[in-house]
Amino acid sequence: MPPKQIRLNALDMYCMGCTPGIWTHPADETHRKLTLGYWTDMAQTLERGLFESIFIADIFGVYDVYGGNADAAFRHAVEFPVYDPMVLVPAMAMVTENLGFGITGTLSYEPPFSFARRCSTLDHLTGGRFAWNIVTGYLASAARAFGKPDQLPHDERYAMAEEFMGIVYRLWEESWDADAVVRDKQANRFADPDKIRSVSHQGTYFQVEARHLCEPSPQRTPVLFQAGASKRGRAFAAKHAECVFISGLTRPMVAEIVKDIRQQAASFGRDPDSVLIYTAFSAVTGPDEKAAKERYEDYRRHVNLEGTLALFGGYSGIDFSGVDLDLPLHYVESNAIQTFVEGFTSAAPEREWTLREIGEFLGIGGFAPIAVGDPTSLADEMALWMDETGIDGFNLIYSVSPQDVNDFVDLVIPELQRRGLYRTTYPEGETMREKLYGSTQRSLRADHPGAKYRSSVSGGEERNT
Amino acid sequence: MPPKQIRLNALDMYCMGCTPGIWTHPADETHRKLTLGYWTDMAQTLERGLFESIFIADIFGVYDVYGGNADAAFRHAVEFPVYDPMVLVPAMAMVTENLGFGITGTLSYEPPFSFARRCSTLDHLTGGRFAWNIVTGYLASAARAFGKPDQLPHDERYAMAEEFMGIVYRLWEESWDADAVVRDKQANRFADPDKIRSVSHQGTYFQVEARHLCEPSPQRTPVLFQAGASKRGRAFAAKHAECVFISGLTRPMVAEIVKDIRQQAASFGRDPDSVLIYTAFSAVTGPDEKAAKERYEDYRRHVNLEGTLALFGGYSGIDFSGVDLDLPLHYVESNAIQTFVEGFTSAAPEREWTLREIGEFLGIGGFAPIAVGDPTSLADEMALWMDETGIDGFNLIYSVSPQDVNDFVDLVIPELQRRGLYRTTYPEGETMREKLYGSTQRSLRADHPGAKYRSSVSGGEERNT
């Protein structure tokens, strides 16, 4: 049997570098993100590397837990400033033909009706290459920006997310029959009113009474991404996501997560293998081992510890500012901190870690494994991850952009291709979903929960509301 | 004194043609709006014609007053389907250097925090060529789509709009000092936390507690457009808008509106001439008078009466479906209808109009005057409007796109230039506001109400919240 092909996505975010401090590296070009050239260059590079998609993360709010304020985040540009990633899509679509665009949309703060319209517009304009990364948000500062005293409790956020999904599925799948648009100039008839129906939803968090404003886009429902790491988030992903993005420092940790997601997907009646799982992967390469290792050491010198701790503070809600940086962490009397570092220390139980060491180690790549080496050793490493975890591929995280992405495409991709581990051309199909699942799969798979809302071609009348 | 130069904008909307029925014309290409090529072609044509901006209208909701349902709107594609215009901007910006982008944003349905971020993102990506057309919406069906039982009453919508403006001014003008961003790689310092401040707003309609997520964009506050025709809408425009878009069928009607807006602007402490006023203008041209008139008659045959009445129904809230099409309208016993047609019949008092005649007449160009003729007669007509109304220019409305725009640019613009009525090159200045007001005016004028929120370069501390 030929080896399982590696699937690749690339992570970016509409902020200065994703790694605190790394924007100070001389080769960093993330300041160019305020011009379209950064994005069109990146999209073209990724298409040259036959990537499935660019995945653009997003947050609302600021990292203001560290020291009780956002000073460290502002000083070190920790995911701040951060801009609207949705509007980047058409420019990147103009210069590519096959790349997908997986853009984060935070459903806690988007009205479902206008959000569904924006997604459909982008799916039309990209010829069906749009994906939505579903997030609920995790920063209290974001809630306050939207006029709420605080976030909903974690599990309730997912209850709200379920309700939101039900609405947008109905707008995308049910509101227009496939043959609603006639577009007959001779007959003076654009659409058949009987085949466009109103979605009526009176729920706990949302009320919507509307027809979807857009005729069906190539994919109708965009390809659905999810990256929630919590127990509840993982269940949500297993139910709704077509592409799940996970992270873990070791292969056993990742294998465990993969197994759990596939089991849960099966429990929702989905083919577990239809849930495509990508683990975060950070790669620093070079023409040979020595060059790669020197580059990594050079990067490490630019990582900013205070910024990294501000980032962790936002993730976890823990203020690390009072913690002795050089005390082995098991001496720190804080249950929250013990829980936070547990996942990390369980991956490296053989030694005592201090907060400084963890910060410096995780500074590059975060909770993703970081592979440093020449193309041969990186390909070895990626093959190991594929073999031992059950993942479908990787979500590639750069440290210095675009240098790391360029080198990965130019050096590592050819090595993967030589081994038969990576495709040499894009799959058939116009839309992203066809490229993911095969050229007969333009809309949601029949076993996906959104498919039950699909309107039939002709028999729409009985569902009129 | 040389004649006042004509300023030109071009109206479009992200739907099939703006005139009901005209999408059936063989030359109509508005079905191409689902691809980026329509928009990049249009942007390049307008830039070739030295237009100030493309103005993209928008609505949420459907025209469901006529006959008590939306059937006519669906059948005849009356501003439906309608897509998100914001995401078009970067693609058009990629292929142009000087054109501005005036995009409609409906503040009744946008959270101010994320809306401000989207606008700032677009202002950055366009190098300061973004303008926001401020609307409150007018369709009850839109309110229901956003979970509200109905719209706010008309005047209360403007009270909410005032509150919204106060918030976004603060996010754009006050949250970041001009020197907040240091971007010093050597000193490992991106921004000065003391110069980024939180906006705290606890109001009637909105609560916001947040720093703006974007560093100051070239214009900070985008150029502000407004097109409200009501008394309250006009007062709002006189206070907030830098470019006001009006319409009227006759020069005396338009002159009256212009005078009123300038007087009201003065009463708000603004230089009345700094409020730039554009009247809607529909032009059908050709190489000679005969060709132009034949084209107009050809267009008229494609106008759809039922669609037109559905559109008027949405504008006015009046269901015209029961009205005898061929009865002179003063026989119709309906105060609402009498009021609706008043503006129209006062422009042509010499005859009795039926609903069919009004529909057919207004079917092309709506409440804008429609000029039909060769380039000479169109230039004559435009000069007359400039001389007799006090307007600064026109908002050009096409019937068949892109044919009408192409011909206007190729035939009429050169004639206007020959007469010294139109510029032959874009003005100096990188941003749209500099091009409008002169190259020293990058941010809001000092007499604009948004300017009072502006943070100074250094003395921001006293306004910390």
Interface residues (C-beta under 8 A of the other chain):
Chain A: Y14 M16 G21 W23 T24 P26 H31 L34 T35 L36 T40 F60 G61 V62 N69 A70 D71 F74 R75 H76 A77 F80 P81 V82 Y83 D84 M86 V87 L88 V89 P90 A91 A93 M94 Y109 E110 P111 F113 S114 R117 R118 S120 T121 L122 H124 L125 G127 S141 R144 A145 F146 G147 K148 R183 K185 Q186 N188 R189 F190 A191 D192 P193 I196 F206 Q207 V208 E209 A210 R211 L213 C214 E215 N304
Chain B: Y14 M16 G21 W23 T24 P26 H31 L34 T35 L36 T40 F60 G61 V62 N69 A70 D71 F74 R75 H76 A77 F80 P81 V82 Y83 D84 M86 V87 L88 V89 P90 A91 A93 M94 Y109 E110 P111 F113 S114 R117 R118 S120 T121 L122 H124 L125 G127 S141 R144 A145 F146 G147 K148 R183 K185 Q186 N188 R189 F190 A191 D192 P193 I196 F206 Q207 V208 E209 A210 R211 L213 C214 E215 N304
